[in-house]
């Protein structure tokens, strides 16, 4: 019985790792690429993404 519990634990950890990696990739792909310009009271700010 404990062998099955260990197998379920390993499979669950792998599923969590795949879902986490997928969420990370989707988040990174949705970020805008390029240069961001901000004009405010402090002046002009240029940030590279």
PyMOL Python script that loads the backbone (N, CA, C, O; Angstrom):
from pymol import cmd

cmd.read_pdbstr("""\
ATOM      1  N   UNK A   1       0.809  -1.187   0.000  1.00  0.00           N
ATOM      2  CA  UNK A   1       0.000   0.000   0.000  1.00  0.00           C
ATOM      3  C   UNK A   1       0.861   1.263   0.000  1.00  0.00           C
ATOM      4  O   UNK A   1       0.518   2.239  -0.668  1.00  0.00           O
ATOM      5  N   UNK A   2       1.972   1.259   0.738  1.00  0.00           N
ATOM      6  CA  UNK A   2       2.814   2.452   0.797  1.00  0.00           C
ATOM      7  C   UNK A   2       3.546   2.684  -0.526  1.00  0.00           C
ATOM      8  O   UNK A   2       3.917   3.817  -0.834  1.00  0.00           O
ATOM      9  N   UNK A   3       3.757   1.634  -1.304  1.00  0.00           N
ATOM     10  CA  UNK A   3       4.399   1.804  -2.606  1.00  0.00           C
ATOM     11  C   UNK A   3       3.497   2.609  -3.539  1.00  0.00           C
ATOM     12  O   UNK A   3       3.969   3.455  -4.299  1.00  0.00           O
ATOM     13  N   UNK A   4       2.194   2.334  -3.472  1.00  0.00           N
ATOM     14  CA  UNK A   4       1.252   3.100  -4.291  1.00  0.00           C
ATOM     15  C   UNK A   4       1.198   4.556  -3.850  1.00  0.00           C
ATOM     16  O   UNK A   4       1.084   5.451  -4.688  1.00  0.00           O
ATOM     17  N   UNK A   5       1.277   4.804  -2.552  1.00  0.00           N
ATOM     18  CA  UNK A   5       1.259   6.183  -2.055  1.00  0.00           C
ATOM     19  C   UNK A   5       2.481   6.949  -2.544  1.00  0.00           C
ATOM     20  O   UNK A   5       2.373   8.121  -2.904  1.00  0.00           O
ATOM     21  N   UNK A   6       3.632   6.304  -2.561  1.00  0.00           N
ATOM     22  CA  UNK A   6       4.840   6.954  -3.073  1.00  0.00           C
ATOM     23  C   UNK A   6       4.737   7.253  -4.549  1.00  0.00           C
ATOM     24  O   UNK A   6       5.190   8.301  -5.008  1.00  0.00           O
ATOM     25  N   UNK A   7       4.144   6.337  -5.299  1.00  0.00           N
ATOM     26  CA  UNK A   7       3.953   6.546  -6.735  1.00  0.00           C
ATOM     27  C   UNK A   7       3.015   7.722  -6.991  1.00  0.00           C
ATOM     28  O   UNK A   7       3.265   8.546  -7.871  1.00  0.00           O
ATOM     29  N   UNK A   8       1.929   7.792  -6.211  1.00  0.00           N
ATOM     30  CA  UNK A   8       1.004   8.917  -6.348  1.00  0.00           C
ATOM     31  C   UNK A   8       1.676  10.230  -5.989  1.00  0.00           C
ATOM     32  O   UNK A   8       1.404  11.254  -6.616  1.00  0.00           O
ATOM     33  N   UNK A   9       2.538  10.219  -5.005  1.00  0.00           N
ATOM     34  CA  UNK A   9       3.269  11.421  -4.607  1.00  0.00           C
ATOM     35  C   UNK A   9       4.191  11.894  -5.726  1.00  0.00           C
ATOM     36  O   UNK A   9       4.254  13.088  -6.017  1.00  0.00           O
ATOM     37  N   UNK A  10       4.904  10.963  -6.352  1.00  0.00           N
ATOM     38  CA  UNK A  10       5.811  11.320  -7.459  1.00  0.00           C
ATOM     39  C   UNK A  10       5.026  11.859  -8.642  1.00  0.00           C
ATOM     40  O   UNK A  10       5.416  12.864  -9.237  1.00  0.00           O
ATOM     41  N   UNK A  11       3.922  11.205  -8.991  1.00  0.00           N
ATOM     42  CA  UNK A  11       3.105  11.662 -10.124  1.00  0.00           C
ATOM     43  C   UNK A  11       2.518  13.041  -9.826  1.00  0.00           C
ATOM     44  O   UNK A  11       2.490  13.903 -10.704  1.00  0.00           O
ATOM     45  N   UNK A  12       2.054  13.255  -8.606  1.00  0.00           N
ATOM     46  CA  UNK A  12       1.513  14.557  -8.233  1.00  0.00           C
ATOM     47  C   UNK A  12       2.565  15.655  -8.301  1.00  0.00           C
ATOM     48  O   UNK A  12       2.281  16.764  -8.753  1.00  0.00           O
ATOM     49  N   UNK A  13       3.783  15.349  -7.853  1.00  0.00           N
ATOM     50  CA  UNK A  13       4.863  16.340  -7.913  1.00  0.00           C
ATOM     51  C   UNK A  13       5.211  16.673  -9.355  1.00  0.00           C
ATOM     52  O   UNK A  13       5.474  17.832  -9.675  1.00  0.00           O
ATOM     53  N   UNK A  14       5.215  15.673 -10.228  1.00  0.00           N
ATOM     54  CA  UNK A  14       5.499  15.926 -11.647  1.00  0.00           C
ATOM     55  C   UNK A  14       4.408  16.776 -12.288  1.00  0.00           C
ATOM     56  O   UNK A  14       4.703  17.666 -13.086  1.00  0.00           O
ATOM     57  N   UNK A  15       3.163  16.511 -11.949  1.00  0.00           N
ATOM     58  CA  UNK A  15       2.061  17.311 -12.497  1.00  0.00           C
ATOM     59  C   UNK A  15       2.171  18.756 -12.025  1.00  0.00           C
ATOM     60  O   UNK A  15       1.982  19.681 -12.815  1.00  0.00           O
ATOM     61  N   UNK A  16       2.473  18.957 -10.751  1.00  0.00           N
ATOM     62  CA  UNK A  16       2.627  20.315 -10.222  1.00  0.00           C
ATOM     63  C   UNK A  16       3.791  21.033 -10.910  1.00  0.00           C
ATOM     64  O   UNK A  16       3.694  22.223 -11.211  1.00  0.00           O
ATOM     65  N   UNK A  17       4.895  20.314 -11.159  1.00  0.00           N
ATOM     66  CA  UNK A  17       6.049  20.926 -11.826  1.00  0.00           C
ATOM     67  C   UNK A  17       5.699  21.332 -13.251  1.00  0.00           C
ATOM     68  O   UNK A  17       6.092  22.409 -13.698  1.00  0.00           O
ATOM     69  N   UNK A  18       4.963  20.484 -13.973  1.00  0.00           N
ATOM     70  CA  UNK A  18       4.589  20.798 -15.360  1.00  0.00           C
ATOM     71  C   UNK A  18       3.642  21.991 -15.395  1.00  0.00           C
ATOM     72  O   UNK A  18       3.799  22.878 -16.235  1.00  0.00           O
ATOM     73  N   UNK A  19       2.668  22.026 -14.502  1.00  0.00           N
ATOM     74  CA  UNK A  19       1.730  23.157 -14.462  1.00  0.00           C
ATOM     75  C   UNK A  19       2.465  24.447 -14.088  1.00  0.00           C
ATOM     76  O   UNK A  19       2.204  25.498 -14.674  1.00  0.00           O
ATOM     77  N   UNK A  20       3.366  24.376 -13.132  1.00  0.00           N
ATOM     78  CA  UNK A  20       4.127  25.560 -12.740  1.00  0.00           C
ATOM     79  C   UNK A  20       5.009  26.077 -13.860  1.00  0.00           C
ATOM     80  O   UNK A  20       5.091  27.283 -14.090  1.00  0.00           O
ATOM     81  N   UNK A  21       5.668  25.166 -14.556  1.00  0.00           N
ATOM     82  CA  UNK A  21       6.512  25.573 -15.684  1.00  0.00           C
ATOM     83  C   UNK A  21       5.665  26.173 -16.800  1.00  0.00           C
ATOM     84  O   UNK A  21       6.064  27.160 -17.419  1.00  0.00           O
ATOM     85  N   UNK A  22       4.509  25.590 -17.057  1.00  0.00           N
ATOM     86  CA  UNK A  22       3.619  26.137 -18.078  1.00  0.00           C
ATOM     87  C   UNK A  22       3.154  27.537 -17.737  1.00  0.00           C
ATOM     88  O   UNK A  22       3.110  28.405 -18.608  1.00  0.00           O
ATOM     89  N   UNK A  23       2.804  27.769 -16.474  1.00  0.00           N
ATOM     90  CA  UNK A  23       2.376  29.101 -16.052  1.00  0.00           C
ATOM     91  C   UNK A  23       3.514  30.108 -16.185  1.00  0.00           C
ATOM     92  O   UNK A  23       3.289  31.251 -16.582  1.00  0.00           O
ATOM     93  N   UNK A  24       4.722  29.690 -15.857  1.00  0.00           N
ATOM     94  CA  UNK A  24       5.890  30.572 -15.984  1.00  0.00           C
ATOM     95  C   UNK A  24       6.126  30.950 -17.444  1.00  0.00           C
ATOM     96  O   UNK A  24       6.380  32.115 -17.750  1.00  0.00           O
ATOM     97  N   UNK A  25       6.044  29.971 -18.346  1.00  0.00           N
ATOM     98  CA  UNK A  25       6.280  30.235 -19.767  1.00  0.00           C
ATOM     99  C   UNK A  25       5.209  31.168 -20.324  1.00  0.00           C
ATOM    100  O   UNK A  25       5.525  32.091 -21.074  1.00  0.00           O
ATOM    101  N   UNK A  26       3.951  30.937 -19.968  1.00  0.00           N
ATOM    102  CA  UNK A  26       2.872  31.808 -20.445  1.00  0.00           C
ATOM    103  C   UNK A  26       3.078  33.226 -19.933  1.00  0.00           C
ATOM    104  O   UNK A  26       2.854  34.186 -20.671  1.00  0.00           O
ATOM    105  N   UNK A  27       3.499  33.371 -18.684  1.00  0.00           N
ATOM    106  CA  UNK A  27       3.744  34.694 -18.114  1.00  0.00           C
ATOM    107  C   UNK A  27       4.892  35.403 -18.830  1.00  0.00           C
ATOM    108  O   UNK A  27       4.802  36.597 -19.116  1.00  0.00           O
ATOM    109  N   UNK A  28       5.958  34.681 -19.119  1.00  0.00           N
ATOM    110  CA  UNK A  28       7.102  35.283 -19.794  1.00  0.00           C
ATOM    111  C   UNK A  28       6.772  35.646 -21.242  1.00  0.00           C
ATOM    112  O   UNK A  28       7.252  36.662 -21.744  1.00  0.00           O
ATOM    113  N   UNK A  29       5.975  34.846 -21.908  1.00  0.00           N
ATOM    114  CA  UNK A  29       5.617  35.122 -23.300  1.00  0.00           C
ATOM    115  C   UNK A  29       4.662  36.310 -23.416  1.00  0.00           C
ATOM    116  O   UNK A  29       4.645  36.981 -24.448  1.00  0.00           O
ATOM    117  N   UNK A  30       3.876  36.580 -22.387  1.00  0.00           N
ATOM    118  CA  UNK A  30       2.900  37.657 -22.458  1.00  0.00           C
ATOM    119  C   UNK A  30       3.508  39.018 -22.139  1.00  0.00           C
ATOM    120  O   UNK A  30       2.853  40.042 -22.333  1.00  0.00           O
ATOM    121  N   UNK A  31       4.740  39.049 -21.656  1.00  0.00           N
ATOM    122  CA  UNK A  31       5.384  40.323 -21.350  1.00  0.00           C
ATOM    123  C   UNK A  31       5.727  41.051 -22.657  1.00  0.00           C
ATOM    124  O   UNK A  31       6.204  40.434 -23.609  1.00  0.00           O
ATOM    125  N   UNK A  32       5.485  42.349 -22.694  1.00  0.00           N
ATOM    126  CA  UNK A  32       5.859  43.097 -23.891  1.00  0.00           C
ATOM    127  C   UNK A  32       7.376  43.208 -24.015  1.00  0.00           C
ATOM    128  O   UNK A  32       8.085  43.400 -23.027  1.00  0.00           O
ATOM    129  N   UNK A  33       7.849  43.086 -25.236  1.00  0.00           N
ATOM    130  CA  UNK A  33       9.289  43.184 -25.487  1.00  0.00           C
ATOM    131  C   UNK A  33       9.588  44.515 -26.155  1.00  0.00           C
ATOM    132  O   UNK A  33       8.788  45.011 -26.949  1.00  0.00           O
ATOM    133  N   UNK A  34      10.733  45.089 -25.835  1.00  0.00           N
ATOM    134  CA  UNK A  34      11.114  46.341 -26.455  1.00  0.00           C
ATOM    135  C   UNK A  34      11.534  47.369 -25.430  1.00  0.00           C
ATOM    136  O   UNK A  34      12.116  47.038 -24.396  1.00  0.00           O
ATOM    137  N   UNK A  35      11.231  48.624 -25.730  1.00  0.00           N
ATOM    138  CA  UNK A  35      11.640  49.746 -24.885  1.00  0.00           C
ATOM    139  C   UNK A  35      10.389  50.438 -24.370  1.00  0.00           C
ATOM    140  O   UNK A  35       9.424  50.641 -25.106  1.00  0.00           O
ATOM    141  N   UNK A  36      10.422  50.795 -23.100  1.00  0.00           N
ATOM    142  CA  UNK A  36       9.302  51.500 -22.484  1.00  0.00           C
ATOM    143  C   UNK A  36       9.752  52.911 -22.127  1.00  0.00           C
ATOM    144  O   UNK A  36      10.770  53.099 -21.462  1.00  0.00           O
ATOM    145  N   UNK A  37       8.986  53.895 -22.573  1.00  0.00           N
ATOM    146  CA  UNK A  37       9.271  55.291 -22.269  1.00  0.00           C
ATOM    147  C   UNK A  37       8.242  55.801 -21.272  1.00  0.00           C
ATOM    148  O   UNK A  37       7.042  55.590 -21.448  1.00  0.00           O
ATOM    149  N   UNK A  38       8.711  56.474 -20.224  1.00  0.00           N
ATOM    150  CA  UNK A  38       7.822  57.084 -19.241  1.00  0.00           C
ATOM    151  C   UNK A  38       8.205  58.542 -19.096  1.00  0.00           C
ATOM    152  O   UNK A  38       9.371  58.875 -18.884  1.00  0.00           O
ATOM    153  N   UNK A  39       7.211  59.408 -19.213  1.00  0.00           N
ATOM    154  CA  UNK A  39       7.449  60.846 -19.052  1.00  0.00           C
ATOM    155  C   UNK A  39       6.659  61.294 -17.830  1.00  0.00           C
ATOM    156  O   UNK A  39       5.435  61.174 -17.788  1.00  0.00           O
ATOM    157  N   UNK A  40       7.367  61.807 -16.846  1.00  0.00           N
ATOM    158  CA  UNK A  40       6.713  62.247 -15.621  1.00  0.00           C
ATOM    159  C   UNK A  40       7.342  63.517 -15.102  1.00  0.00           C
ATOM    160  O   UNK A  40       8.079  64.197 -15.815  1.00  0.00           O
ATOM    161  N   UNK A  41       7.047  63.834 -13.849  1.00  0.00           N
ATOM    162  CA  UNK A  41       7.578  65.052 -13.251  1.00  0.00           C
ATOM    163  C   UNK A  41       9.083  64.938 -13.022  1.00  0.00           C
ATOM    164  O   UNK A  41       9.780  65.950 -12.960  1.00  0.00           O
ATOM    165  N   UNK A  42       9.584  63.710 -12.895  1.00  0.00           N
ATOM    166  CA  UNK A  42      11.023  63.515 -12.685  1.00  0.00           C
ATOM    167  C   UNK A  42      11.812  63.550 -13.984  1.00  0.00           C
ATOM    168  O   UNK A  42      13.043  63.516 -13.959  1.00  0.00           O
ATOM    169  N   UNK A  43      11.126  63.617 -15.112  1.00  0.00           N
ATOM    170  CA  UNK A  43      11.803  63.657 -16.403  1.00  0.00           C
ATOM    171  C   UNK A  43      11.413  62.445 -17.231  1.00  0.00           C
ATOM    172  O   UNK A  43      10.368  61.832 -17.012  1.00  0.00           O
ATOM    173  N   UNK A  44      12.271  62.111 -18.184  1.00  0.00           N
ATOM    174  CA  UNK A  44      12.015  60.996 -19.097  1.00  0.00           C
ATOM    175  C   UNK A  44      12.771  59.783 -18.599  1.00  0.00           C
ATOM    176  O   UNK A  44      13.953  59.870 -18.268  1.00  0.00           O
ATOM    177  N   UNK A  45      12.087  58.655 -18.547  1.00  0.00           N
ATOM    178  CA  UNK A  45      12.699  57.402 -18.118  1.00  0.00           C
ATOM    179  C   UNK A  45      12.576  56.398 -19.262  1.00  0.00           C
ATOM    180  O   UNK A  45      11.493  56.202 -19.814  1.00  0.00           O
ATOM    181  N   UNK A  46      13.698  55.763 -19.610  1.00  0.00           N
ATOM    182  CA  UNK A  46      13.715  54.749 -20.672  1.00  0.00           C
ATOM    183  C   UNK A  46      14.113  53.425 -20.032  1.00  0.00           C
ATOM    184  O   UNK A  46      15.162  53.321 -19.397  1.00  0.00           O
ATOM    185  N   UNK A  47      13.257  52.407 -20.210  1.00  0.00           N
ATOM    186  CA  UNK A  47      13.533  51.077 -19.689  1.00  0.00           C
ATOM    187  C   UNK A  47      13.485  50.061 -20.813  1.00  0.00           C
ATOM    188  O   UNK A  47      12.569  50.064 -21.635  1.00  0.00           O
ATOM    189  N   UNK A  48      14.487  49.191 -20.836  1.00  0.00           N
ATOM    190  CA  UNK A  48      14.512  48.118 -21.834  1.00  0.00           C
ATOM    191  C   UNK A  48      13.909  46.870 -21.225  1.00  0.00           C
ATOM    192  O   UNK A  48      14.275  46.473 -20.119  1.00  0.00           O
ATOM    193  N   UNK A  49      12.987  46.249 -21.941  1.00  0.00           N
ATOM    194  CA  UNK A  49      12.339  45.023 -21.457  1.00  0.00           C
ATOM    195  C   UNK A  49      13.058  43.813 -21.982  1.00  0.00           C
ATOM    196  O   UNK A  49      12.664  42.685 -21.685  1.00  0.00           O
TER     197      UNK A  49
END
""", "prot")
cmd.dss("prot")
cmd.show_as("cartoon", "prot")
cmd.util.cbc("prot")
cmd.orient("prot")
